[in-house]
Amino acid sequence: IIISSKIQISTKWAYENLKKRLTNTKNFITYISLCIKDKNLDNIVKYFHNDFEELVFEHYPQIKHIKEKLLSLGAIGALMSGSGSSVFGVVKTKQDAERIAQDFENSYIAKPNREGDQNADS
C-alpha cells in the first residue's frame, strides 16, 4: 500500500541537507534479492532503511506519523519512498491492504503481478 502525502519535498533540499553518505547497496541488494526469491517478506522488512527519513521526519513530522500509522494498523514494514513524501507499507494480503487503505485519504494499493499469486487481481 502506498500513501501519497500532499506535502511537497524538494529533492534538491533533501540532498543538500543529508548529513551522511548514501548507503552502499551492493550487499544489501544481494540479500534483498535472495529474500524476494525465497518469498520471505518478514526478513525483507527487517532491512528497510532510508537515509532521508531522519531528516524529513524532523522537518515534516506528518510523514513520520504516516509511517507509524501504517505499522500500527498492521503493515509488517513501512518506509518513506526516496526523499519523500510518499510512504509505502508492506502487507501480506490484499485484504490487509484494503483495510489499512480505509484509514488514509490518499492511498493506493499496488497489485502484485506474479504468476501463481493467489491474491493478485487478474
C-alpha positions in Angstrom: 0.0 0.0 0.0 1.3 3.5 -0.9 0.3 6.6 1.0 0.8 9.8 -1.0 1.2 12.8 1.2 0.2 16.2 -0.1 3.5 17.7 1.3 5.9 18.8 -1.4 9.6 18.0 -0.6 12.3 19.3 -2.8 14.7 16.5 -3.8 17.4 19.2 -4.1 16.7 20.4 -0.5 16.8 16.8 0.8 20.2 16.0 -0.8 21.7 19.3 0.2 20.7 18.7 3.8 21.5 15.0 4.1 24.4 14.8 6.5 25.6 11.3 5.8 26.8 9.4 2.8 24.3 7.3 1.0 24.2 3.6 1.9 26.4 1.2 0.0 23.8 -1.0 -1.5 25.7 -3.8 -3.3 25.5 -6.4 -0.4 22.1 -5.1 0.7 20.6 -5.6 -2.8 22.0 -9.2 -3.0 20.4 -10.0 0.4 17.1 -8.5 -0.5 17.1 -10.3 -3.8 17.6 -13.6 -2.0 14.7 -12.8 0.4 12.5 -12.0 -2.6 13.4 -15.2 -4.3 12.5 -17.1 -1.1 9.3 -15.0 -0.7 10.5 -14.1 2.8 8.7 -10.7 3.5 9.5 -10.8 7.2 13.3 -10.7 6.5 13.0 -8.1 3.8 11.2 -5.6 6.0 13.9 -6.0 8.8 16.3 -4.4 6.5 14.2 -1.5 5.3 16.2 1.8 5.6 16.1 5.2 4.0 18.8 7.7 4.9 16.4 10.6 4.2 13.8 9.6 6.8 15.6 11.1 9.8 16.0 14.5 8.0 12.5 14.5 6.5 10.7 13.3 9.7 12.4 16.1 11.7 11.1 18.8 9.3 7.8 17.1 8.3 6.5 15.1 11.3 3.3 14.4 9.4 5.2 12.0 7.2 6.7 10.2 10.2 3.1 9.9 11.5 2.0 8.2 8.2 4.8 5.5 8.7 3.9 5.0 12.3 0.2 4.7 11.5 0.9 2.1 8.7 2.8 0.0 11.2 0.2 0.4 13.9 -2.6 -0.7 11.5 -0.8 -3.9 10.7 1.8 -3.3 7.9 4.7 -5.7 8.5 7.1 -3.0 7.3 6.9 0.6 6.1 9.4 3.1 4.5 9.4 6.5 3.1 10.0 6.4 -0.7 13.0 8.3 -1.9 13.3 11.8 -0.5 9.6 11.8 0.3 6.8 12.4 0.7 5.1 9.1 -0.1 5.3 6.2 2.3 4.7 2.6 1.4 3.7 -0.3 3.7 4.2 -4.0 3.1 1.2 -6.2 3.9 0.8 -9.9 3.5 -2.7 -9.9 1.9 -4.8 -7.8 -0.3 -7.4 -7.7 2.5 -4.9 -6.2 4.8 -4.1 -3.5 2.2 -7.8 -2.7 1.7 -8.4 -2.5 5.4 -5.5 -0.2 6.0 -6.3 2.0 3.0 -9.6 2.9 4.5 -7.7 4.9 7.2 -5.9 7.2 4.7 -7.2 9.8 2.3 -4.6 9.4 -0.5 -3.9 5.7 -0.5 -3.1 3.4 -3.4 -2.9 -0.4 -3.4 -0.2 -1.8 -5.6 -1.3 -5.0 -7.3 1.2 -7.9 -7.5 1.8 -9.2 -10.9 3.2 -12.6 -10.4 2.1 -15.9 -11.9 0.7 -18.2 -9.2 0.0 -15.4 -6.7 -3.4 -16.3 -5.3 -4.0 -12.8 -4.0 -3.2 -11.0 -7.3 -6.0 -9.4 -9.3 -6.3 -10.5 -13.0 
